[in-house]
Amino acid sequence: MANRPPASPRPRVAVVGAGFAGLAVAQGLRSAPVDITLLDRRNFHLFQPLLYQVATASLSPGQISWPVRSVFSAQKNARVLMMEVNAVDTRSRTVTDGSSVVPYDYLVLATGARHAYFGNERWEPFAPGLKTIEDARALRENLLRAYETAEKTRDGAERRRCLTTVIVGGGATGVEMAGAVAELANRTLKGEFRTIDPQSMRIVVVEAGPRLLRTFPVELSEKCLSSLDKMNVEVRLKSRVTDCDAKGVSVDGLRIDAATVIWAAGVQASPAANWLNARADKSNRVFVSAALNLDDHPEIFVIGDTCAAMSDGKPVPGIAPAAKQMGAYVAKVIGAHAAQKPPPPPFRYRHQGDLAVVGRSAAVVRIGKISLTGFTGWIFWSLVHVMFLIGFRSKTSVALDWIWAFVTRQRSARLISDGDASPLATSASSDVQLSPRRDNTSQGGGYAA
Amino acid sequence: MANRPPASPRPRVAVVGAGFAGLAVAQGLRSAPVDITLLDRRNFHLFQPLLYQVATASLSPGQISWPVRSVFSAQKNARVLMMEVNAVDTRSRTVTDGSSVVPYDYLVLATGARHAYFGNERWEPFAPGLKTIEDARALRENLLRAYETAEKTRDGAERRRCLTTVIVGGGATGVEMAGAVAELANRTLKGEFRTIDPQSMRIVVVEAGPRLLRTFPVELSEKCLSSLDKMNVEVRLKSRVTDCDAKGVSVDGLRIDAATVIWAAGVQASPAANWLNARADKSNRVFVSAALNLDDHPEIFVIGDTCAAMSDGKPVPGIAPAAKQMGAYVAKVIGAHAAQKPPPPPFRYRHQGDLAVVGRSAAVVRIGKISLTGFTGWIFWSLVHVMFLIGFRSKTSVALDWIWAFVTRQRSARLISDGDASPLATSASSDVQLSPRRDNTSQGGGYAA
C-alpha cells in the first residue's frame, strides 16, 4: 500500500459490511479526505448482541436495527449502497454483486460470521442459530408456537416435547438465551394458559466443556451456573450433542425430545477468504498482519469476525468491542496513509471486560478486577447495552421496554406470523463471551439472499 | 336458539377470530355464566387501522399487535386457542381445523375480510393489499428496496420506475397510504441518498369514483384532495386500472411504470359463508338477522366484516367501531339467553364519525356536525388511535414513536429483511372510511396458513 499512490483525486474507500467493524471504519474516516462507499446486503445496522431478546419476544426487530443511511446522512464523504458483494477483483480493484461494480483504492472487508455445525450441517434445519433478524423471528415463532401446540394437544408426550427447549452451547449466547427462555416461561406466560403450566417447561443447556462461559473467570462461571439452577435450567457440562432431528436431540446418546433446539455452539467467518484467495484458519477467518491488512495486498483490510487477528500474541476475540476497535484502528491507518502521514503502531486489542446476563436481575460482569453479579450486574449490563445502541430513539425505546418488562413482566413482541415464515436460518457462538458480543454479520455476502 | 336449552352445565361459547368484533364478544361476556373459547389462527390481536404505518416504516409490528392470551389472562371464563378453523359442523355443533375439534352451544364467527380483485386475481402478486402483518412487512420491504435500487441503477427509466408508487383506491386506506408514502419520501429520507432525490418521487392515487373518501361529507373529500395536492400526490379521479404487471399499471389504457403498486380497492369476506352454507352477498358476507344470527341457526352469530348486517335500513359499514358494536351486542344477546332473560332489542349501529389522516399534521375528521381538518384534525386523530390501542404499553410506545417522528422526521422501523420474505400477500379496502377502520382479519381461516 505504501508504494502506490491513490488513483483518484480523493482515494476511494470501499467498506463491505455495516456491522460494528464496518461502521467504525466509515465513522472513523468522517474527517478524512477520502470518498467512502459503505456496502451492505441489508439496509440496516443490526445490534446483534441483543438479538436473543428479539428471539424471546422482549424486543422488536426495529428496536435493535438502525438504517445505515440515517447513520451517514450527515457524513458527506460517505455514500451507502445496499448491495450483496460476492466477489473482489484485486487486480482491477473492484468489488461486485454480479451486476453493479464498485471501484476502490482501499478495501475493508467486515462481513462477519455465521453459524457452524462442524460437519453436522444436516442438523441446521432442526437446530437453528441466531445471527440475523430472520433467525430471531423464526426462533421466536417456533418457541411461541410450541407453547400454543402444547396448550391444544391431548398427547402427554407431545405436550412435554413442546415444553422442552434445548440450547446447544454454554457460552454467553447460550446462557443468555437459556435465561431469557426461562423468564418467558416463569414470568411472562404465567397465568395465561389454561391447560399447561409454563413453569413445567424444561430448559436444557448442553456444553461440551467443563464449565459455562469458559473464557470468563471461574467464579463468574460458577455464579452463572447457580443463577441458571435457581431458574430451573438444567445444565449438562462435558456433554455433547450426538444427534439431532425434527423431534429433538441426543446428548451423549441419551434422547431428549424437544420442540425447540437452539444452536449456540460455533461460528464460521463469511467467505471473504474465498473472494481474496487468502490464507484462513479452520473457521475461514482470514489471517491478517499487525496492521489488519494482507501482506500481499496492503490496500485490503479484513476486520471483525471475518479475520483471525492477533494482539500481544493472543487471538483477538470475536466480540463487538473488538470489532469496533479494529474498525477505528483501520480508519486511522487509511486516514494516515491518505494524508501521507506515518502509519500508526500495530493494532492492540484492549479487553474491556466480560459480561453476560442470565435473567431479570441476574448478570455476571467482570471489568478489570471488579466482578459484579446479580442485580448490580444486571443494572450495569442494562446501562452498557443501552449506551451501546446507536441513536437516541432506540435507546429510549429499548430502555422503556426493559423498565416496562421489569415492572410488569410483560413482553412487547410476542408475534407468531405466518406458518411460512422465512425458513429457519442458522448460527451462533459459544467461543465468544464479552459484553456486547459478536460482530454484526449484516453483510454476509454469499449467505441467504 | 330460544327453544333449545344449553347442553352443558355452563353454555360453551366459541368465538372464531380475535379481531375487534371477536374480542368485544369475549370481553362482553366476562361476567356471564358461560365458558368461552376464543380461536384465532394468530396468537395476537392486530390493530389493523394502523397497519399502513407498519407498511411505511413508522411503527413496528409488535406495537400494533397484542397477544390474545395477555388480554384474557385474568378472565377466567375464557380460554384462548391458536387454531385455524376451516369447518363448522352445525349438526354436532363443533368447529375444527381438521385435527382439533371444539364444541359449542353458541358460535360467533368474526373472521374478517381479505382483499378482492373482482375477477382480476392475476394482478394480486403485482398489486398487493394490506390486511396482515406479512402484507405490511412485504410492502415496506418492497418500497424501501425500490429506493435502494434507484440509488444504485444507472438506467434513468428504471430509476424513475423505482421512484413511482401507484395506489389503487381513493378510500381512507388509499389516501392514508398515499400520505404516508409522501412523508417517507419528503421528510424521512430527505438527505439520505447521494444519487436520487427522494422528493422527485412520484405518487399516484387512482380512484374510480368522482371523489376521494366517497362516504365522507363532500367538503372533507375536497380538503383531502387539496392536502394530497400540497404533498405532490397525483390524484386521478374517475379513472380505472385496466392492466397490471410486474413493471407497473395501465390506467384507462395509459401506462404508468411503477415499482410499487398498492391495492386498496376492495375487500371480500372470509369464507364463513361457505362453512355455514349460508346466504351471502357478492362480497361473500353472510346475511344475518336483526339479532346478527342466522334465521335457521339462531345459535350462530356472524359479525364484523364477515357479515352483511343492516341497521335502520342501511348497511353497517366495515369498520372497527361497527365491529366492536356488533361484538358487544352479541355478548348481550348470548348473556341474556344464557341467563334466561329477555333478549335485547335488534342491533342498531351508531355512527361515531369519519376520520382519515393524510399526513403529518393533516387529517380530515367529521364527528356529528363538527369537521376538523389540518393540524387540529391530526391531533384528534392521534388521540383517538392511541386511545383505541389495547394495553398501556402499546399506547405509550406508539405515542412516543409518533412524537419522536413528528419532532425528528425519523422512522423507527425501516427494515428490509431477506429477499425471500413472505410472498406478497394481498388485500385492502376503499369502501370503508371511518376512524379506526376495518375489522381485523387475524382469523381468516382458509387464507394463507
Interface residues (C-beta under 8 A of the other chain):
Chain A: R42 N43 F44 S60 P61 G62 Q63 S65 P67 R69 S70 F72 S73 A74 R79 V80 L81 M82 M83 S100 T132 I133 E134 L144 R145 E148 E151 K152 L189 G191 E192 F193 R194 T195 R393 S394 T396 S397 L400 D401 W404 T408 Q410 S412 A413 R414 L415 I416 S417 D418 G419 D420 A421 S422 P423 A448 A449
Chain B: R42 N43 F44 S60 P61 G62 Q63 S65 P67 R69 S70 F72 S73 A74 R79 V80 L81 M82 M83 S100 T132 I133 E134 L144 R145 E148 E151 K152 L189 G191 E192 F193 R194 T195 R393 S394 T396 S397 L400 D401 W404 T408 Q410 S412 A413 R414 L415 I416 S417 D418 G419 D420 A421 S422 P423 A448 A449
